Amino acid sequence: MSEIITLTTILEKCEQVTRYSTKEENQAGTLAHGLIDMESSMRKIIEEHIPKLYNSNIDSEQIDDIILDIGEELRHILYHIKDTKVYNHLIDEDFSNES
C-alpha cells in the first residue's frame, strides 16, 4: 500500500495525469495502482511463464496452460490500460492496419 501512496504522490505532480481527475476519481491514484499491478503481471510473464516454455521436456498440455496463464496476465494489463484515462489514446488506435 505504501508503494501506491508514494507513486500517487509523485504522479500528482504530472498535469498529463491530473487533468483527467474528477471529484470521484483521482487519476494519479488510479494510474499508480494500475502501474504497480501491471508491473506484477509483466514480471510473472517474463520471469515465470516464458522461461517455462524453454523446457525441452514440456508437453503440449503444459504449453497450453502457460499460454492461457500469459493470456490472463495480458488481460489484467489490458484492464488497467483501459481503467485509466491517461492511456485512452491506446484504446482508440486502430491496430488492424499494422503488419
Backbone atoms as SQL, in Angstrom:
CREATE TABLE atoms (id INTEGER PRIMARY KEY, chain TEXT, resi INTEGER, resn TEXT, atom TEXT, x REAL, y REAL, z REAL);
INSERT INTO atoms VALUES
  (1, 'A', 1, 'MET', 'N', 0.824, -1.201, 0.000),
  (2, 'A', 1, 'MET', 'CA', 0.000, 0.000, 0.000),
  (3, 'A', 1, 'MET', 'C', 0.861, 1.255, 0.000),
  (4, 'A', 2, 'SER', 'N', 1.997, 1.208, 0.662),
  (5, 'A', 2, 'SER', 'CA', 2.851, 2.398, 0.701),
  (6, 'A', 2, 'SER', 'C', 3.412, 2.723, -0.680),
  (7, 'A', 3, 'GLU', 'N', 3.624, 1.678, -1.525),
  (8, 'A', 3, 'GLU', 'CA', 4.077, 1.926, -2.896),
  (9, 'A', 3, 'GLU', 'C', 3.040, 2.736, -3.665),
  (10, 'A', 4, 'ILE', 'N', 1.782, 2.399, -3.491),
  (11, 'A', 4, 'ILE', 'CA', 0.716, 3.109, -4.185),
  (12, 'A', 4, 'ILE', 'C', 0.661, 4.562, -3.721),
  (13, 'A', 5, 'ILE', 'N', 0.763, 4.768, -2.426),
  (14, 'A', 5, 'ILE', 'CA', 0.732, 6.132, -1.884),
  (15, 'A', 5, 'ILE', 'C', 1.909, 6.939, -2.404),
  (16, 'A', 6, 'THR', 'N', 3.098, 6.355, -2.378),
  (17, 'A', 6, 'THR', 'CA', 4.290, 7.046, -2.858),
  (18, 'A', 6, 'THR', 'C', 4.162, 7.385, -4.337),
  (19, 'A', 7, 'LEU', 'N', 3.764, 6.417, -5.144),
  (20, 'A', 7, 'LEU', 'CA', 3.640, 6.645, -6.574),
  (21, 'A', 7, 'LEU', 'C', 2.516, 7.633, -6.883),
  (22, 'A', 8, 'THR', 'N', 1.422, 7.566, -6.150),
  (23, 'A', 8, 'THR', 'CA', 0.330, 8.526, -6.332),
  (24, 'A', 8, 'THR', 'C', 0.821, 9.942, -6.096),
  (25, 'A', 9, 'THR', 'N', 1.572, 10.139, -5.027),
  (26, 'A', 9, 'THR', 'CA', 2.110, 11.461, -4.701),
  (27, 'A', 9, 'THR', 'C', 3.002, 11.983, -5.823),
  (28, 'A', 10, 'ILE', 'N', 3.799, 11.113, -6.386),
  (29, 'A', 10, 'ILE', 'CA', 4.677, 11.508, -7.492),
  (30, 'A', 10, 'ILE', 'C', 3.841, 11.847, -8.727),
  (31, 'A', 11, 'LEU', 'N', 2.886, 11.006, -9.060),
  (32, 'A', 11, 'LEU', 'CA', 2.074, 11.213, -10.259),
  (33, 'A', 11, 'LEU', 'C', 1.166, 12.434, -10.150),
  (34, 'A', 12, 'GLU', 'N', 0.829, 12.844, -8.931),
  (35, 'A', 12, 'GLU', 'CA', 0.006, 14.044, -8.740),
  (36, 'A', 12, 'GLU', 'C', 0.736, 15.312, -9.180),
  (37, 'A', 13, 'LYS', 'N', 2.030, 15.222, -9.410),
  (38, 'A', 13, 'LYS', 'CA', 2.810, 16.358, -9.896),
  (39, 'A', 13, 'LYS', 'C', 2.718, 16.501, -11.412),
  (40, 'A', 14, 'CYS', 'N', 2.116, 15.544, -12.073),
  (41, 'A', 14, 'CYS', 'CA', 2.080, 15.495, -13.537),
  (42, 'A', 14, 'CYS', 'C', 0.721, 15.970, -14.053),
  (43, 'A', 15, 'GLU', 'N', 0.713, 17.088, -14.775),
  (44, 'A', 15, 'GLU', 'CA', -0.525, 17.642, -15.317),
  (45, 'A', 15, 'GLU', 'C', -1.161, 16.706, -16.335),
  (46, 'A', 16, 'GLN', 'N', -0.348, 15.955, -17.057),
  (47, 'A', 16, 'GLN', 'CA', -0.863, 14.991, -18.038),
  (48, 'A', 16, 'GLN', 'C', -1.729, 13.930, -17.361),
  (49, 'A', 17, 'VAL', 'N', -1.478, 13.665, -16.090),
  (50, 'A', 17, 'VAL', 'CA', -2.261, 12.696, -15.318),
  (51, 'A', 17, 'VAL', 'C', -3.421, 13.391, -14.612),
  (52, 'A', 18, 'THR', 'N', -3.141, 14.462, -13.912),
  (53, 'A', 18, 'THR', 'CA', -4.158, 15.102, -13.066),
  (54, 'A', 18, 'THR', 'C', -5.275, 15.772, -13.855),
  (55, 'A', 19, 'ARG', 'N', -5.028, 16.097, -15.114),
  (56, 'A', 19, 'ARG', 'CA', -6.087, 16.746, -15.894),
  (57, 'A', 19, 'ARG', 'C', -7.298, 15.836, -16.086),
  (58, 'A', 20, 'TYR', 'N', -7.122, 14.541, -15.885),
  (59, 'A', 20, 'TYR', 'CA', -8.229, 13.592, -16.021),
  (60, 'A', 20, 'TYR', 'C', -8.925, 13.296, -14.688),
  (61, 'A', 21, 'SER', 'N', -8.426, 13.865, -13.609),
  (62, 'A', 21, 'SER', 'CA', -9.023, 13.614, -12.296),
  (63, 'A', 21, 'SER', 'C', -10.371, 14.310, -12.173),
  (64, 'A', 22, 'THR', 'N', -11.250, 13.685, -11.402),
  (65, 'A', 22, 'THR', 'CA', -12.552, 14.266, -11.082),
  (66, 'A', 22, 'THR', 'C', -12.724, 14.219, -9.573),
  (67, 'A', 23, 'LYS', 'N', -13.826, 14.761, -9.085),
  (68, 'A', 23, 'LYS', 'CA', -14.115, 14.675, -7.657),
  (69, 'A', 23, 'LYS', 'C', -14.206, 13.222, -7.200),
  (70, 'A', 24, 'GLU', 'N', -14.725, 12.380, -8.094),
  (71, 'A', 24, 'GLU', 'CA', -14.954, 10.977, -7.764),
  (72, 'A', 24, 'GLU', 'C', -13.710, 10.110, -7.926),
  (73, 'A', 25, 'GLU', 'N', -12.793, 10.539, -8.785),
  (74, 'A', 25, 'GLU', 'CA', -11.646, 9.671, -9.063),
  (75, 'A', 25, 'GLU', 'C', -10.359, 10.479, -9.247),
  (76, 'A', 26, 'ASN', 'N', -9.370, 10.118, -8.477),
  (77, 'A', 26, 'ASN', 'CA', -8.035, 10.704, -8.588),
  (78, 'A', 26, 'ASN', 'C', -7.252, 9.852, -9.585),
  (79, 'A', 27, 'GLN', 'N', -7.012, 10.386, -10.777),
  (80, 'A', 27, 'GLN', 'CA', -6.322, 9.613, -11.805),
  (81, 'A', 27, 'GLN', 'C', -4.904, 9.237, -11.411),
  (82, 'A', 28, 'ALA', 'N', -4.264, 10.035, -10.579),
  (83, 'A', 28, 'ALA', 'CA', -2.921, 9.673, -10.108),
  (84, 'A', 28, 'ALA', 'C', -2.983, 8.378, -9.305),
  (85, 'A', 29, 'GLY', 'N', -3.994, 8.242, -8.477),
  (86, 'A', 29, 'GLY', 'CA', -4.167, 7.019, -7.700),
  (87, 'A', 29, 'GLY', 'C', -4.534, 5.836, -8.572),
  (88, 'A', 30, 'THR', 'N', -5.412, 6.069, -9.540),
  (89, 'A', 30, 'THR', 'CA', -5.797, 5.004, -10.472),
  (90, 'A', 30, 'THR', 'C', -4.593, 4.519, -11.260),
  (91, 'A', 31, 'LEU', 'N', -3.800, 5.478, -11.769),
  (92, 'A', 31, 'LEU', 'CA', -2.622, 5.117, -12.545),
  (93, 'A', 31, 'LEU', 'C', -1.578, 4.426, -11.675),
  (94, 'A', 32, 'ALA', 'N', -1.366, 4.917, -10.463),
  (95, 'A', 32, 'ALA', 'CA', -0.390, 4.295, -9.565),
  (96, 'A', 32, 'ALA', 'C', -0.760, 2.837, -9.300),
  (97, 'A', 33, 'HIS', 'N', -2.009, 2.602, -8.963),
  (98, 'A', 33, 'HIS', 'CA', -2.476, 1.238, -8.714),
  (99, 'A', 33, 'HIS', 'C', -2.293, 0.379, -9.968),
  (100, 'A', 34, 'GLY', 'N', -2.667, 0.925, -11.115),
  (101, 'A', 34, 'GLY', 'CA', -2.550, 0.192, -12.367),
  (102, 'A', 34, 'GLY', 'C', -1.113, -0.141, -12.716),
  (103, 'A', 35, 'LEU', 'N', -0.211, 0.827, -12.569),
  (104, 'A', 35, 'LEU', 'CA', 1.191, 0.586, -12.904),
  (105, 'A', 35, 'LEU', 'C', 1.811, -0.496, -12.020),
  (106, 'A', 36, 'ILE', 'N', 1.478, -0.458, -10.750),
  (107, 'A', 36, 'ILE', 'CA', 2.019, -1.461, -9.832),
  (108, 'A', 36, 'ILE', 'C', 1.477, -2.848, -10.175),
  (109, 'A', 37, 'ASP', 'N', 0.187, -2.932, -10.481),
  (110, 'A', 37, 'ASP', 'CA', -0.392, -4.218, -10.875),
  (111, 'A', 37, 'ASP', 'C', 0.168, -4.700, -12.206),
  (112, 'A', 38, 'MET', 'N', 0.346, -3.768, -13.166),
  (113, 'A', 38, 'MET', 'CA', 0.894, -4.156, -14.462),
  (114, 'A', 38, 'MET', 'C', 2.331, -4.642, -14.318),
  (115, 'A', 39, 'GLU', 'N', 3.084, -3.996, -13.458),
  (116, 'A', 39, 'GLU', 'CA', 4.463, -4.441, -13.215),
  (117, 'A', 39, 'GLU', 'C', 4.478, -5.878, -12.716),
  (118, 'A', 40, 'SER', 'N', 3.586, -6.182, -11.797),
  (119, 'A', 40, 'SER', 'CA', 3.496, -7.538, -11.255),
  (120, 'A', 40, 'SER', 'C', 3.152, -8.552, -12.356),
  (121, 'A', 41, 'SER', 'N', 2.196, -8.209, -13.202),
  (122, 'A', 41, 'SER', 'CA', 1.814, -9.106, -14.298),
  (123, 'A', 41, 'SER', 'C', 2.958, -9.290, -15.290),
  (124, 'A', 42, 'MET', 'N', 3.649, -8.201, -15.608),
  (125, 'A', 42, 'MET', 'CA', 4.768, -8.300, -16.548),
  (126, 'A', 42, 'MET', 'C', 5.886, -9.165, -15.984),
  (127, 'A', 43, 'ARG', 'N', 6.149, -9.023, -14.696),
  (128, 'A', 43, 'ARG', 'CA', 7.177, -9.859, -14.068),
  (129, 'A', 43, 'ARG', 'C', 6.802, -11.341, -14.140),
  (130, 'A', 44, 'LYS', 'N', 5.535, -11.642, -13.898),
  (131, 'A', 44, 'LYS', 'CA', 5.092, -13.033, -13.986),
  (132, 'A', 44, 'LYS', 'C', 5.304, -13.585, -15.390),
  (133, 'A', 45, 'ILE', 'N', 4.962, -12.792, -16.400),
  (134, 'A', 45, 'ILE', 'CA', 5.140, -13.240, -17.781),
  (135, 'A', 45, 'ILE', 'C', 6.619, -13.466, -18.077),
  (136, 'A', 46, 'ILE', 'N', 7.435, -12.488, -17.744),
  (137, 'A', 46, 'ILE', 'CA', 8.859, -12.522, -18.093),
  (138, 'A', 46, 'ILE', 'C', 9.649, -13.510, -17.234),
  (139, 'A', 47, 'GLU', 'N', 9.377, -13.527, -15.943),
  (140, 'A', 47, 'GLU', 'CA', 10.208, -14.310, -15.019),
  (141, 'A', 47, 'GLU', 'C', 9.684, -15.726, -14.764),
  (142, 'A', 48, 'GLU', 'N', 8.391, -15.943, -14.951),
  (143, 'A', 48, 'GLU', 'CA', 7.820, -17.262, -14.649),
  (144, 'A', 48, 'GLU', 'C', 7.352, -18.011, -15.895),
  (145, 'A', 49, 'HIS', 'N', 6.456, -17.385, -16.645),
  (146, 'A', 49, 'HIS', 'CA', 5.786, -18.107, -17.727),
  (147, 'A', 49, 'HIS', 'C', 6.681, -18.366, -18.946),
  (148, 'A', 50, 'ILE', 'N', 7.311, -17.340, -19.470),
  (149, 'A', 50, 'ILE', 'CA', 8.138, -17.529, -20.669),
  (150, 'A', 50, 'ILE', 'C', 9.293, -18.501, -20.418),
  (151, 'A', 51, 'PRO', 'N', 10.007, -18.406, -19.303),
  (152, 'A', 51, 'PRO', 'CA', 11.085, -19.383, -19.082),
  (153, 'A', 51, 'PRO', 'C', 10.604, -20.836, -19.082),
  (154, 'A', 52, 'LYS', 'N', 9.378, -21.082, -18.638),
  (155, 'A', 52, 'LYS', 'CA', 8.846, -22.449, -18.653),
  (156, 'A', 52, 'LYS', 'C', 8.722, -22.991, -20.073),
  (157, 'A', 53, 'LEU', 'N', 8.499, -22.116, -21.024),
  (158, 'A', 53, 'LEU', 'CA', 8.343, -22.553, -22.410),
  (159, 'A', 53, 'LEU', 'C', 9.641, -23.082, -23.005),
  (160, 'A', 54, 'TYR', 'N', 10.774, -22.718, -22.422),
  (161, 'A', 54, 'TYR', 'CA', 12.074, -23.172, -22.924),
  (162, 'A', 54, 'TYR', 'C', 12.457, -24.569, -22.450),
  (163, 'A', 55, 'ASN', 'N', 11.616, -25.164, -21.621),
  (164, 'A', 55, 'ASN', 'CA', 11.865, -26.516, -21.125),
  (165, 'A', 55, 'ASN', 'C', 11.660, -27.511, -22.265),
  (166, 'A', 56, 'SER', 'N', 12.721, -28.206, -22.657),
  (167, 'A', 56, 'SER', 'CA', 12.620, -29.139, -23.792),
  (168, 'A', 56, 'SER', 'C', 11.734, -30.349, -23.490),
  (169, 'A', 57, 'ASN', 'N', 11.447, -30.609, -22.214),
  (170, 'A', 57, 'ASN', 'CA', 10.595, -31.740, -21.841),
  (171, 'A', 57, 'ASN', 'C', 9.125, -31.349, -21.679),
  (172, 'A', 58, 'ILE', 'N', 8.792, -30.137, -22.039),
  (173, 'A', 58, 'ILE', 'CA', 7.426, -29.650, -21.849),
  (174, 'A', 58, 'ILE', 'C', 6.482, -30.347, -22.834),
  (175, 'A', 59, 'ASP', 'N', 5.292, -30.700, -22.344),
  (176, 'A', 59, 'ASP', 'CA', 4.326, -31.334, -23.238),
  (177, 'A', 59, 'ASP', 'C', 3.276, -30.313, -23.692),
  (178, 'A', 60, 'SER', 'N', 2.462, -30.708, -24.652),
  (179, 'A', 60, 'SER', 'CA', 1.511, -29.776, -25.261),
  (180, 'A', 60, 'SER', 'C', 0.491, -29.248, -24.255),
  (181, 'A', 61, 'GLU', 'N', 0.086, -30.069, -23.303),
  (182, 'A', 61, 'GLU', 'CA', -0.873, -29.619, -22.288),
  (183, 'A', 61, 'GLU', 'C', -0.254, -28.536, -21.406),
  (184, 'A', 62, 'GLN', 'N', 1.004, -28.711, -21.039),
  (185, 'A', 62, 'GLN', 'CA', 1.690, -27.698, -20.244),
  (186, 'A', 62, 'GLN', 'C', 1.851, -26.396, -21.032),
  (187, 'A', 63, 'ILE', 'N', 2.152, -26.524, -22.319),
  (188, 'A', 63, 'ILE', 'CA', 2.259, -25.332, -23.169),
  (189, 'A', 63, 'ILE', 'C', 0.921, -24.599, -23.212),
  (190, 'A', 64, 'ASP', 'N', -0.155, -25.343, -23.400),
  (191, 'A', 64, 'ASP', 'CA', -1.488, -24.736, -23.417),
  (192, 'A', 64, 'ASP', 'C', -1.754, -23.976, -22.123),
  (193, 'A', 65, 'ASP', 'N', -1.411, -24.588, -20.982),
  (194, 'A', 65, 'ASP', 'CA', -1.624, -23.943, -19.683),
  (195, 'A', 65, 'ASP', 'C', -0.817, -22.655, -19.560),
  (196, 'A', 66, 'ILE', 'N', 0.421, -22.679, -20.014),
  (197, 'A', 66, 'ILE', 'CA', 1.282, -21.493, -19.931),
  (198, 'A', 66, 'ILE', 'C', 0.732, -20.384, -20.827),
  (199, 'A', 67, 'ILE', 'N', 0.322, -20.742, -22.036),
  (200, 'A', 67, 'ILE', 'CA', -0.244, -19.754, -22.949),
  (201, 'A', 67, 'ILE', 'C', -1.495, -19.121, -22.344),
  (202, 'A', 68, 'LEU', 'N', -2.326, -19.924, -21.705),
  (203, 'A', 68, 'LEU', 'CA', -3.507, -19.393, -21.021),
  (204, 'A', 68, 'LEU', 'C', -3.110, -18.481, -19.865),
  (205, 'A', 69, 'ASP', 'N', -2.099, -18.881, -19.096),
  (206, 'A', 69, 'ASP', 'CA', -1.622, -18.055, -17.979),
  (207, 'A', 69, 'ASP', 'C', -1.101, -16.710, -18.477),
  (208, 'A', 70, 'ILE', 'N', -0.355, -16.724, -19.567),
  (209, 'A', 70, 'ILE', 'CA', 0.140, -15.479, -20.152),
  (210, 'A', 70, 'ILE', 'C', -1.043, -14.616, -20.602),
  (211, 'A', 71, 'GLY', 'N', -2.028, -15.235, -21.210),
  (212, 'A', 71, 'GLY', 'CA', -3.219, -14.507, -21.638),
  (213, 'A', 71, 'GLY', 'C', -3.944, -13.836, -20.489),
  (214, 'A', 72, 'GLU', 'N', -4.020, -14.523, -19.357),
  (215, 'A', 72, 'GLU', 'CA', -4.668, -13.933, -18.182),
  (216, 'A', 72, 'GLU', 'C', -3.891, -12.721, -17.665),
  (217, 'A', 73, 'GLU', 'N', -2.573, -12.813, -17.683),
  (218, 'A', 73, 'GLU', 'CA', -1.762, -11.660, -17.260),
  (219, 'A', 73, 'GLU', 'C', -1.932, -10.499, -18.237),
  (220, 'A', 74, 'LEU', 'N', -1.981, -10.803, -19.536),
  (221, 'A', 74, 'LEU', 'CA', -2.193, -9.758, -20.534),
  (222, 'A', 74, 'LEU', 'C', -3.579, -9.127, -20.384),
  (223, 'A', 75, 'ARG', 'N', -4.568, -9.950, -20.062),
  (224, 'A', 75, 'ARG', 'CA', -5.922, -9.437, -19.818),
  (225, 'A', 75, 'ARG', 'C', -5.906, -8.466, -18.647),
  (226, 'A', 76, 'HIS', 'N', -5.170, -8.817, -17.596),
  (227, 'A', 76, 'HIS', 'CA', -5.055, -7.969, -16.415),
  (228, 'A', 76, 'HIS', 'C', -4.378, -6.644, -16.767),
  (229, 'A', 77, 'ILE', 'N', -3.344, -6.698, -17.583),
  (230, 'A', 77, 'ILE', 'CA', -2.658, -5.483, -18.027),
  (231, 'A', 77, 'ILE', 'C', -3.610, -4.623, -18.855),
  (232, 'A', 78, 'LEU', 'N', -4.322, -5.252, -19.770),
  (233, 'A', 78, 'LEU', 'CA', -5.266, -4.516, -20.616),
  (234, 'A', 78, 'LEU', 'C', -6.361, -3.852, -19.786),
  (235, 'A', 79, 'TYR', 'N', -6.828, -4.542, -18.762),
  (236, 'A', 79, 'TYR', 'CA', -7.824, -3.949, -17.856),
  (237, 'A', 79, 'TYR', 'C', -7.294, -2.632, -17.299),
  (238, 'A', 80, 'HIS', 'N', -6.060, -2.635, -16.820),
  (239, 'A', 80, 'HIS', 'CA', -5.511, -1.420, -16.221),
  (240, 'A', 80, 'HIS', 'C', -5.246, -0.333, -17.261),
  (241, 'A', 81, 'ILE', 'N', -4.892, -0.713, -18.464),
  (242, 'A', 81, 'ILE', 'CA', -4.728, 0.284, -19.529),
  (243, 'A', 81, 'ILE', 'C', -6.072, 0.962, -19.789),
  (244, 'A', 82, 'LYS', 'N', -7.135, 0.175, -19.848),
  (245, 'A', 82, 'LYS', 'CA', -8.468, 0.725, -20.094),
  (246, 'A', 82, 'LYS', 'C', -9.013, 1.495, -18.892),
  (247, 'A', 83, 'ASP', 'N', -8.557, 1.155, -17.695),
  (248, 'A', 83, 'ASP', 'CA', -9.079, 1.751, -16.463),
  (249, 'A', 83, 'ASP', 'C', -8.628, 3.191, -16.267),
  (250, 'A', 84, 'THR', 'N', -7.516, 3.556, -16.847),
  (251, 'A', 84, 'THR', 'CA', -7.030, 4.916, -16.671),
  (252, 'A', 84, 'THR', 'C', -7.268, 5.741, -17.929),
  (253, 'A', 85, 'LYS', 'N', -7.656, 6.957, -17.743),
  (254, 'A', 85, 'LYS', 'CA', -7.912, 7.850, -18.874),
  (255, 'A', 85, 'LYS', 'C', -6.615, 8.310, -19.539),
  (256, 'A', 86, 'VAL', 'N', -5.511, 8.214, -18.848),
  (257, 'A', 86, 'VAL', 'CA', -4.222, 8.650, -19.374),
  (258, 'A', 86, 'VAL', 'C', -3.853, 7.888, -20.642),
  (259, 'A', 87, 'TYR', 'N', -4.251, 6.628, -20.718),
  (260, 'A', 87, 'TYR', 'CA', -3.894, 5.802, -21.862),
  (261, 'A', 87, 'TYR', 'C', -5.060, 5.564, -22.825),
  (262, 'A', 88, 'ASN', 'N', -6.070, 6.416, -22.785),
  (263, 'A', 88, 'ASN', 'CA', -7.212, 6.266, -23.696),
  (264, 'A', 88, 'ASN', 'C', -6.779, 6.236, -25.157),
  (265, 'A', 89, 'HIS', 'N', -5.747, 6.964, -25.486),
  (266, 'A', 89, 'HIS', 'CA', -5.293, 7.007, -26.880),
  (267, 'A', 89, 'HIS', 'C', -4.840, 5.630, -27.376),
  (268, 'A', 90, 'LEU', 'N', -4.410, 4.769, -26.482),
  (269, 'A', 90, 'LEU', 'CA', -4.004, 3.420, -26.876),
  (270, 'A', 90, 'LEU', 'C', -5.208, 2.572, -27.275),
  (271, 'A', 91, 'ILE', 'N', -6.300, 2.771, -26.610),
  (272, 'A', 91, 'ILE', 'CA', -7.510, 2.005, -26.876),
  (273, 'A', 91, 'ILE', 'C', -8.162, 2.480, -28.169),
  (274, 'A', 92, 'ASP', 'N', -8.053, 3.765, -28.449),
  (275, 'A', 92, 'ASP', 'CA', -8.691, 4.335, -29.620),
  (276, 'A', 92, 'ASP', 'C', -7.924, 4.096, -30.910),
  (277, 'A', 93, 'GLU', 'N', -6.673, 3.679, -30.826),
  (278, 'A', 93, 'GLU', 'CA', -5.876, 3.463, -32.030),
  (279, 'A', 93, 'GLU', 'C', -6.383, 2.254, -32.797),
  (280, 'A', 94, 'ASP', 'N', -6.259, 2.317, -34.093),
  (281, 'A', 94, 'ASP', 'CA', -6.661, 1.217, -34.970),
  (282, 'A', 94, 'ASP', 'C', -5.426, 0.402, -35.311),
  (283, 'A', 95, 'PHE', 'N', -5.326, -0.773, -34.728),
  (284, 'A', 95, 'PHE', 'CA', -4.161, -1.633, -34.957),
  (285, 'A', 95, 'PHE', 'C', -4.370, -2.599, -36.119),
  (286, 'A', 96, 'SER', 'N', -5.536, -2.564, -36.728),
  (287, 'A', 96, 'SER', 'CA', -5.845, -3.531, -37.779),
  (288, 'A', 96, 'SER', 'C', -5.012, -3.318, -39.040),
  (289, 'A', 97, 'ASN', 'N', -4.447, -2.152, -39.235),
  (290, 'A', 97, 'ASN', 'CA', -3.658, -1.862, -40.434),
  (291, 'A', 97, 'ASN', 'C', -2.181, -2.142, -40.234),
  (292, 'A', 98, 'GLU', 'N', -1.783, -2.551, -39.047),
  (293, 'A', 98, 'GLU', 'CA', -0.366, -2.815, -38.776),
  (294, 'A', 98, 'GLU', 'C', 0.011, -4.198, -39.255),
  (295, 'A', 99, 'SER', 'N', 1.246, -4.314, -39.711),
  (296, 'A', 99, 'SER', 'CA', 1.727, -5.624, -40.192),
  (297, 'A', 99, 'SER', 'C', 2.570, -6.285, -39.156);
